[in-house]
Amino acid sequence: PLAGSLYNFISLVWNKPLGFLAGWALLLDYLFITTVTSMSASLYIIQLIHVPYTLVLFIFVAITGLINLFGIRLLARLGLALLLIAEVIVIASFFIWSHAIVNRASLSALFSLEPFHFTNIPMLMNATSLAVASYLGFDAISTLAEEAKDPKRGIPKAMFLCVFIGGLGMVLTGYLGVLASPNWPVLIKDPNWQATALFYVSKATGGTHFAYFYSLGFILSMAVFNMVGTASTARILFGMGRDNMI
């Protein structure tokens, strides 16, 4: 139960130089995924309020980063509260999208192989690489092992729950999102639709107000991940620094 996640695992099983490389690889993952989530949240925010994208991105990153300075307890409580609100909004979205699919076609339309169709292998692999990036978050739990009350029991359980709940949520979101947008092969050519696809899916199925409602949940989810990602990055650097590896 040490801060540092993959860095400590590799260092203890093999040696510290390999652990050092693993730690920096993990840091690159967090830099990548927090960049993606910050950009995504900012794109959804400017759908709600018309302000410059650069300004929104700066404010979003600054706020989610500064929250970490107030300590892990505030981060945990605020993160849990925001995540619960976001999950309620996402689950409500599933019902709205499903209702729209049934109204447009029939109940049987909810059960389709259409979301699993693809045109060629290279495009499938490109999409898969992005999907894999969505699972980087579960290892963030292990970086906070020194803050956990019972890390040997709590951390493994939390990781399995994170993968299961997150995986189920992403599968349902992708599956219902495709079914709710039967003309998505045409829409995907629009750069705005590409950047905020679920905003437009929500708008088409539940109207403008519902699209704002869904976007709020999406933005809160991205904020939680950024807060946790920032904290996790700090813990990895702390673990490596404590061992004089940086």
C-alpha positions, -999 to 999 in steps of 0.1 A, spaced: 0 0 0 23 27 -13 17 59 -33 30 54 -68 9 26 -84 27 10 -113 60 26 -103 60 7 -70 47 -25 -84 75 -27 -111 102 -15 -87 94 -41 -61 90 -70 -85 119 -61 -108 141 -31 -100 139 6 -96 152 16 -130 124 -3 -147 100 11 -121 112 46 -131 104 39 -168 70 25 -158 62 55 -136 70 80 -164 49 59 -189 20 62 -164 25 99 -161 23 102 -199 -10 84 -197 -24 108 -172 -12 138 -192 -29 124 -222 -62 115 -207 -65 147 -186 -58 167 -217 -86 148 -235 -111 152 -207 -103 189 -202 -108 196 -240 -140 175 -240 -155 193 -210 -146 227 -225 -162 218 -258 -194 209 -240 -193 240 -219 -192 263 -249 -223 245 -262 -240 259 -231 -224 293 -228 -209 311 -258 -174 321 -245 -140 316 -260 -128 280 -259 -93 289 -247 -107 308 -217 -130 280 -207 -102 255 -210 -79 276 -188 -106 281 -161 -116 244 -161 -80 232 -157 -72 258 -130 -103 250 -109 -99 212 -110 -62 216 -102 -66 241 -73 -92 219 -56 -64 194 -49 -45 220 -28 -73 218 -1 -65 182 8 -76 147 0 -107 148 23 -123 176 4 -113 160 -29 -129 127 -19 -161 143 -6 -165 167 -35 -156 140 -60 -181 116 -46 -209 142 -46 -202 154 -81 -199 118 -94 -232 107 -78 -250 137 -95 -233 129 -128 -243 92 -126 -279 101 -119 -279 123 -150 -263 96 -172 -287 69 -160 -317 93 -167 -302 98 -202 -303 61 -209 -341 62 -203 -346 92 -225 -325 77 -254 -343 44 -251 -377 61 -251 -368 80 -283 -356 47 -299 -388 29 -291 -410 58 -302 -392 61 -335 -393 24 -343 -405 -2 -318 -394 -20 -286 -374 -45 -307 -353 -16 -320 -335 -16 -286 -320 -49 -295 -298 -45 -325 -263 -54 -339 -260 -20 -357 -237 -5 -330 -212 -33 -336 -209 -28 -374 -177 -14 -388 -164 -8 -423 -127 -18 -420 -101 -30 -396 -79 1 -394 -109 23 -384 -119 -3 -358 -83 -3 -344 -83 36 -342 -116 36 -323 -103 8 -300 -72 28 -291 -95 56 -279 -117 32 -260 -87 17 -242 -77 52 -231 -110 53 -212 -99 26 -189 -67 44 -177 -86 58 -147 -89 26 -126 -52 26 -118 -56 60 -103 -72 43 -73 -39 25 -65 -20 58 -65 -40 68 -35 -32 37 -14 -15 56 14 -47 77 19 -70 47 21 -82 34 55 -78 -3 46 -59 -3 13 -53 -41 11 -90 -47 10 -105 -14 -2 -82 -7 -32 -87 -40 -51 -125 -39 -45 -126 -2 -57 -106 -11 -88 -129 -40 -98 -160 -19 -92 -145 10 -112 -138 -12 -142 -172 -29 -140 -194 2 -135 -173 23 -158 -173 -4 -185 -210 -10 -183 -217 28 -184 -195 33 -215 -210 2 -233 -245 14 -227 -236 50 -237 -221 39 -270 -248 14 -278 -278 36 -271 -260 66 -286 -257 49 -320 -292 35 -319 -306 70 -310 -288 85 -341 -297 64 -371 -281 89 -394 -248 90 -375 -227 80 -406 -237 113 -422 -235 134 -390 -200 121 -382 -186 142 -411 -195 173 -392 -166 184 -369 -190 200 -343 -209 167 -341 -177 147 -338 -165 169 -308 -198 168 -289 -217 139 -303 -237 131 -272 -248 167 -268 -265 164 -302 -278 129 -295 -294 143 -263 -308 173 -282 -323 151 -309 -339 127 -284 -350 150 -255 -348 186 -268 -325 215 -260 -332 215 -222 -324 178 -219 -292 184 -239 -281 210 -213 -291 185 -185 -269 158 -200 -240 181 -207 -240 191 -170 -235 154 -161 -208 150 -187 -189 181 -175 -191 171 -139 -177 136 -148 -148 152 -166 -142 175 -136 -141 146 -112 -116 127 -134 -94 157 -137 -93 162 -100 -84 126 -94 -60 125 -123 -41 156 -109 -40 140 -74 -28 107 -89 0 124 -108 12 141 -77 12 108 -58 33 91 -85 58 120 -85 58 118 -47 65 80 -47 94 84 -72 108 114 -54 108 96 -20 130 69 -35 153 96 -50 144 85 -86 137 121 -96 
